[in-house]
Amino acid sequence: MNALTLLIAILGLTGFAGGAVLSAVGQKEMGVVLMGLGLVFQVISLVRIRRAKNKGGSNARG
C-alpha cells in the first residue's frame, strides 16, 4: 500500500470520528461537514487501493 493512500485513509477515519464527536457535543453543522469529508477521504482511499490491486501493485495473497 502506498504511503499516500494510508495517509488518506487515516485522514478519513480521523475526520469521521472528529465529526461524530462534534455532532455529539452540539456543533451539529460542523460535525456533519467533517463526517462528510471523512467519508470522501475513505472513498478516495478505497478507489486507490482497488486501482493498485487491479494493476498488480499489491499482491496480498502471496
C-alpha positions, 0 to 999 in steps of 0.5 A, spaced: 500 500 500 502 506 498 504 511 503 499 516 500 493 512 500 494 510 508 495 517 509 488 518 506 485 513 509 487 515 516 485 522 514 478 519 513 477 515 519 480 521 523 475 526 520 469 521 521 470 520 528 472 528 529 465 529 526 461 524 530 464 527 536 462 534 534 455 532 532 455 529 539 457 535 543 452 540 539 456 543 533 451 539 529 453 543 522 460 542 523 460 535 525 456 533 519 461 537 514 467 533 517 463 526 517 462 528 510 469 529 508 471 523 512 467 519 508 470 522 501 477 521 504 475 513 505 472 513 498 478 516 495 482 511 499 478 505 497 478 507 489 486 507 490 487 501 493 482 497 488 486 501 482 493 498 485 490 491 486 487 491 479 494 493 476 498 488 480 501 493 485 499 489 491 499 482 491 496 480 498 495 473 497 502 471 496 
